[in-house]
């Protein structure tokens, strides 16, 4: 399969996605914004439909729409600070409604293309998307190195970050925009319906294996690489959608790590009890 150009691009894209997904996923989980990725992926369908309706590259309209919605999402989060899930529900349903209306207005018969964006397709990955992913990976990596400590403070205590003089609103908007652009770029590869799982699951799994911030990201990158490459290989071999295959691999890894951690904890607990019993008998 490595002799095919589309598979070479698919593995290149998967490797780049694996480097940035745990970083974004960890901050989304810690900020209680895991559903934001799902919201932006649903809204991005409106950008795809708009591009198809106007007859231009859907990637660019998708990026523009997602950036606008990411800024709006931060505004609604401030307005509904106590009930932040309201903004998620509003934008998710509104984005899907706009996407369906634009699909209805487009009489060109683009069902196949829409299905590719919904479920993902390794055949549709272009060299342009690889370059976009590379630029995005470098950007997120550099921003993480520079703003790691401020983002850490903002994530765990927004009031302290405000007191320290950090531009919390601009930082949150920038984070939302980076998440949205990432979703817009990788959506044609893994599909809009499962792109949030690709971003969140590696960080969620690694959080059970490490307690340190950097440790979670490093383990998450390793898990993401294993899951992405294994899922792509399965997708090629069995003809299944890549997003679904990758997600199932991640869920399998999550189940296995949970079972192994439970078995390890039980065996450790039994060893401690055995030592206590031996110590008690000796005394």
C-alpha positions as CSV (number, residue, x, y, z in Angstrom):
1,X,0.0,0.0,0.0
2,X,3.0,2.3,0.4
3,X,3.5,2.4,-3.4
4,X,0.2,4.4,-3.7
5,X,0.6,8.2,-3.6
6,X,-2.7,8.7,-1.7
7,X,-1.5,6.3,1.1
8,X,1.8,8.0,1.4
9,X,0.0,11.3,1.9
10,X,-2.5,9.7,4.3
11,X,0.4,8.4,6.5
12,X,2.1,11.8,6.4
13,X,-1.1,13.5,7.4
14,X,-1.7,11.0,10.2
15,X,1.7,11.5,11.6
16,X,1.3,15.3,11.7
17,X,-2.2,15.0,13.2
18,X,-0.7,12.7,15.9
19,X,1.7,15.4,17.0
20,X,-1.0,18.1,17.6
21,X,-4.1,16.2,18.6
22,X,-2.9,15.3,22.2
23,X,-1.9,19.0,22.8
24,X,-5.3,20.4,21.8
25,X,-7.2,17.4,23.3
26,X,-5.6,17.8,26.7
27,X,-6.4,21.5,26.9
28,X,-10.0,20.8,25.7
29,X,-10.5,18.2,28.4
30,X,-9.0,20.3,31.2
31,X,-11.0,23.3,30.2
32,X,-14.2,21.2,30.1
33,X,-14.6,21.9,26.4
34,X,-14.5,18.5,24.9
35,X,-17.7,19.1,23.1
36,X,-16.3,22.2,21.5
37,X,-14.4,20.1,19.0
38,X,-17.7,18.3,18.2
39,X,-19.5,21.6,17.7
40,X,-16.8,23.0,15.4
41,X,-16.8,19.8,13.3
42,X,-20.6,20.1,12.8
43,X,-20.3,23.8,12.0
44,X,-17.5,23.1,9.5
45,X,-20.0,21.2,7.4
46,X,-21.6,24.6,6.7
47,X,-18.2,25.8,5.4
48,X,-17.9,22.8,3.2
49,X,-21.5,23.3,1.8
50,X,-20.8,27.0,1.2
51,X,-17.7,26.2,-0.8
52,X,-19.5,23.7,-2.9
53,X,-22.3,26.1,-3.5
54,X,-20.0,28.9,-4.6
55,X,-17.9,26.5,-6.6
56,X,-14.6,27.1,-4.8
57,X,-12.3,24.9,-2.7
58,X,-14.3,23.9,0.4
59,X,-11.1,23.9,2.5
60,X,-10.8,27.7,2.5
61,X,-14.5,28.5,3.1
62,X,-14.4,25.8,5.8
63,X,-11.5,27.6,7.6
64,X,-13.1,31.0,7.3
65,X,-16.4,29.8,8.7
66,X,-14.8,27.9,11.6
67,X,-12.6,30.9,12.5
68,X,-15.8,33.1,12.7
69,X,-17.6,30.5,14.8
70,X,-14.7,30.0,17.1
71,X,-14.7,33.7,17.9
72,X,-18.5,33.6,18.4
73,X,-18.2,30.5,20.6
74,X,-15.9,32.4,23.0
75,X,-18.4,35.3,23.1
76,X,-21.3,33.0,23.9
77,X,-19.2,31.3,26.6
78,X,-18.7,34.6,28.3
79,X,-22.4,35.5,28.0
80,X,-23.6,32.1,29.3
81,X,-20.7,31.7,31.8
82,X,-22.8,29.6,34.2
83,X,-24.5,27.6,31.5
84,X,-21.7,27.1,29.0
85,X,-23.4,24.1,27.4
86,X,-26.0,26.4,26.0
87,X,-23.5,28.0,23.5
88,X,-22.5,24.5,22.4
89,X,-26.1,23.4,21.7
90,X,-26.9,26.7,19.9
91,X,-23.9,26.6,17.6
92,X,-24.0,22.8,16.9
93,X,-27.7,22.9,15.9
94,X,-27.3,26.2,14.1
95,X,-24.3,25.0,12.1
96,X,-26.0,21.8,11.0
97,X,-29.1,23.7,10.0
98,X,-27.1,26.1,7.9
99,X,-25.2,23.1,6.3
100,X,-28.5,21.4,5.4
101,X,-30.0,24.5,3.9
102,X,-26.9,25.1,1.8
103,X,-26.9,21.5,0.7
104,X,-30.6,22.0,-0.4
105,X,-29.7,25.1,-2.4
106,X,-26.9,23.3,-4.2
107,X,-28.5,21.4,-7.0
108,X,-25.2,20.1,-8.4
109,X,-25.6,16.7,-6.9
110,X,-22.7,16.7,-4.5
111,X,-23.8,13.8,-2.3
112,X,-20.6,11.8,-2.8
113,X,-18.4,14.8,-1.8
114,X,-20.5,15.5,1.3
115,X,-20.2,11.8,2.3
116,X,-16.5,12.1,2.0
117,X,-16.4,15.0,4.4
118,X,-18.9,13.3,6.7
119,X,-17.0,10.0,7.0
120,X,-13.5,10.8,5.8
121,X,-11.6,9.5,2.8
122,X,-7.9,8.7,2.5
123,X,-8.2,9.1,-1.3
124,X,-9.1,12.8,-1.1
125,X,-6.0,13.9,0.7
126,X,-4.1,16.4,-1.4
127,X,-0.5,17.7,-1.2
128,X,-1.9,21.1,-0.3
129,X,-3.6,19.6,2.8
130,X,-0.2,18.1,3.8
131,X,1.5,21.5,3.6
132,X,-1.4,23.1,5.6
133,X,-1.0,20.4,8.3
134,X,2.7,20.9,8.4
135,X,2.4,24.7,8.9
136,X,-0.4,24.1,11.5
137,X,1.8,21.5,13.4
138,X,4.8,23.9,13.5
139,X,2.5,26.8,14.6
140,X,0.9,24.8,17.4
141,X,4.2,23.4,18.5
142,X,5.9,26.8,18.7
143,X,2.8,28.4,20.5
144,X,2.8,25.5,23.0
145,X,6.4,26.0,23.8
146,X,6.0,29.8,24.2
147,X,2.6,29.9,26.0
148,X,2.7,26.6,27.9
149,X,2.8,28.2,31.4
150,X,0.2,31.0,30.7
151,X,-2.2,28.4,29.1
152,X,-1.6,26.1,32.1
153,X,-2.7,28.9,34.5
154,X,-5.6,29.9,32.2
155,X,-6.8,26.3,32.1
156,X,-6.9,25.6,35.8
157,X,-7.8,29.0,37.2
158,X,-9.1,31.7,34.9
159,X,-9.5,34.2,37.7
160,X,-5.8,33.9,38.7
161,X,-4.8,34.3,35.1
162,X,-6.9,37.5,34.9
163,X,-5.3,38.8,38.1
164,X,-1.8,38.1,36.8
165,X,-2.6,40.3,33.8
166,X,-2.8,37.6,31.2
167,X,-5.0,38.5,28.1
168,X,-7.4,35.6,28.8
169,X,-10.0,36.6,26.2
170,X,-7.4,36.8,23.4
171,X,-5.7,33.6,24.5
172,X,-9.1,31.7,24.6
173,X,-10.1,33.1,21.2
174,X,-6.7,32.1,19.7
175,X,-7.0,28.6,21.2
176,X,-10.5,28.2,19.8
177,X,-9.3,29.4,16.3
178,X,-6.4,26.9,16.3
179,X,-8.7,24.1,17.3
180,X,-11.2,25.1,14.6
181,X,-8.6,25.4,11.9
182,X,-7.2,22.0,12.9
183,X,-10.6,20.5,12.6
184,X,-11.2,22.2,9.2
185,X,-7.9,20.8,7.8
186,X,-8.2,17.2,9.1
187,X,-11.9,16.8,8.6
188,X,-11.7,15.6,5.0
189,X,-9.3,12.9,6.2
190,X,-11.1,11.5,9.3
191,X,-14.6,12.8,8.7
192,X,-16.7,15.4,10.5
193,X,-18.7,13.0,12.6
194,X,-15.6,11.5,14.3
195,X,-13.0,14.3,14.2
196,X,-13.6,15.3,17.8
197,X,-12.9,11.7,18.9
198,X,-9.6,11.7,17.1
199,X,-8.6,14.9,19.0
200,X,-9.8,14.0,22.4
201,X,-9.3,10.3,22.8
202,X,-5.4,10.2,22.7
203,X,-5.2,12.7,25.6
204,X,-8.0,11.0,27.5
205,X,-6.2,7.6,27.3
206,X,-2.8,9.1,28.3
207,X,-4.3,10.9,31.3
208,X,-4.9,7.4,32.8
209,X,-1.2,6.5,32.3
210,X,0.6,9.7,33.4
211,X,0.1,12.3,36.1
212,X,2.4,15.0,34.7
213,X,1.4,17.5,32.1
214,X,4.3,16.8,29.7
215,X,4.0,13.1,30.3
216,X,0.4,13.1,29.2
217,X,1.3,14.9,26.0
218,X,4.3,12.7,25.2
219,X,2.3,9.4,25.9
220,X,-0.6,10.9,24.0
221,X,1.5,11.5,20.9
222,X,2.7,7.9,21.0
223,X,-0.8,6.6,21.4
224,X,-2.0,8.9,18.6
225,X,0.7,7.6,16.3
226,X,-0.2,4.0,17.0
227,X,-3.9,4.5,16.7
228,X,-3.7,6.7,13.5
229,X,-1.4,4.4,11.6
230,X,-3.2,1.2,12.7
231,X,-6.6,2.6,11.9
232,X,-5.4,3.8,8.4
233,X,-3.9,0.3,7.7
234,X,-7.2,-1.3,8.7
235,X,-9.1,1.2,6.6
236,X,-7.0,0.3,3.6
237,X,-7.1,-3.5,4.1
238,X,-10.9,-3.7,4.8
239,X,-12.2,-0.7,2.9
240,X,-13.7,0.9,6.0
241,X,-14.0,4.6,6.7
242,X,-10.7,5.9,8.1
243,X,-12.3,8.0,10.9
244,X,-14.3,5.0,12.2
245,X,-11.4,2.6,12.0
246,X,-9.1,5.0,13.9
247,X,-11.7,5.7,16.5
248,X,-12.3,2.0,17.1
249,X,-8.5,1.5,17.5
250,X,-8.4,4.3,20.1
251,X,-11.4,2.8,22.0
252,X,-9.6,-0.6,22.0
253,X,-6.5,1.0,23.4
254,X,-8.6,2.7,26.1
255,X,-10.2,-0.6,27.1
256,X,-6.9,-2.5,27.2
257,X,-5.1,0.2,29.2
258,X,-8.1,0.5,31.7
259,X,-8.1,-3.3,32.2
260,X,-4.3,-3.5,32.6
261,X,-4.3,-0.6,35.0
262,X,-7.0,-2.2,37.1
263,X,-5.2,-5.6,37.1
264,X,-2.0,-3.8,38.1
265,X,-3.7,-1.9,40.9
266,X,-5.4,-5.1,42.2
267,X,-2.1,-7.0,42.2
268,X,-0.3,-4.2,44.0
269,X,-3.1,-4.0,46.6
270,X,-2.8,-7.7,47.2
271,X,0.9,-7.5,47.6
272,X,0.5,-4.7,50.2
273,X,-2.1,-6.7,52.1
274,X,0.2,-9.8,52.0
275,X,3.1,-7.7,53.5
276,X,0.9,-6.4,56.2
277,X,-0.3,-9.9,57.1
278,X,3.3,-11.2,57.2
279,X,4.4,-8.2,59.4
280,X,1.4,-8.7,61.7
281,X,2.2,-12.5,62.1
282,X,5.8,-11.7,62.8
283,X,4.9,-9.2,65.5
